[in-house]
Amino acid sequence: MAARAYWQGQIRLALVSIPVEIYSATKSGASISFRQIHEPSGKPVKYEKVVPGIGPVDPEEILKGFEYAKGNYVLLDQGEIDAVKLESKKTLELTQFVDYDAIDPIYYDKPYYVVPADDLAEEAFVVLREALRRARKVGLGQLALRGREYVVSLKPCGRGLVLETLRYADEVSKASAYFHDIPDMKPEEDLLDLATTLIEKKTGSFDASEFHDRYIDALKSLIERKKKGRTIEAEEEPAPASRGSNVVDLMAALKKSLERPGTAETRTPARRSTTKKAASPRKPAPRKRA
């Protein structure tokens, strides 16, 4: 495999140890990188590591320090940090198994592909993979990565496994702090039927390649125009929609949305069923408003 393993170690299930390697499952997408420029000279702004009262310093003279009191630090070099003994640096022990849907998606952080480290590990690796698949369970354990220990999940993915780092409970804000002002109300059935039909009309199979970063495209276009010496005038943002819309406005908007021509998204069997469903919620609506 051409890529370099992000981590090498073993998965341990009771007395069974499986040598594995993990690789990052994601990569950086397209991006536009800007530098700060001194406008009068047109030259880039540089940054130096400076100590107050001393000036610029050599990077080799820099250590990591923990401030335990104002102005007082415990100094550590990288070798001392690397020497911290933690079993999860080299071993992922599966200590618990949960159902696929038992973990709220908000806890998932970053995915990694897991593969057997060598031919001798393949049989045990496949047994673990298929046992997880048959039981429809996700394995949980803890693993030291990137200078900290993570809770991680492990589940089948094709011929391999996917490991995902999870956020700790104290890293996730409580939803109630943001949702408590939303009223506890039930929508009218006619509106719910129309919204459901609209969702079904736009239902399709997920294909990540169909989406791209339109903001990056717009920035590239802007840069090309500026390179050609064109003057760019900022366009005013359109006025936000009125917040005073009522049920009648919502009903009309949903109906108008359903009347729009089908798009490329409607490519699943759900399209056939929506033809029948779209007619039923429209009929009672006029009687309700009369």
Buried (B, 14 or more C-beta within 10 A) or exposed (E): EEEEBBBEBBBBBEEEBBBBBBBBBEEEEEEEEEEEEEEEEEEEEEEEEEEEEEEEEEEEEEEEEEEEEEEEEEEBEEEEEEEEEEEBBEBBBBEEBEEEEEBEEEBEEBBBBBBBBEEEBEEBBBEBBEBBEEEEBBBBBBBBBEEEBBBBBBBBBEEBBBBBBBBEEEEEEEEEEEEEEEEEEEEEEBBEBBBEBBEBBBBBEEEEEEEEEEEEEEBEEEEEEEEEEEEEEEEEEEEEEEEEEEEEEBBEEBBEBBEEEEEEEBEEEBBEBBEEBBEEBBEEBEEEEE
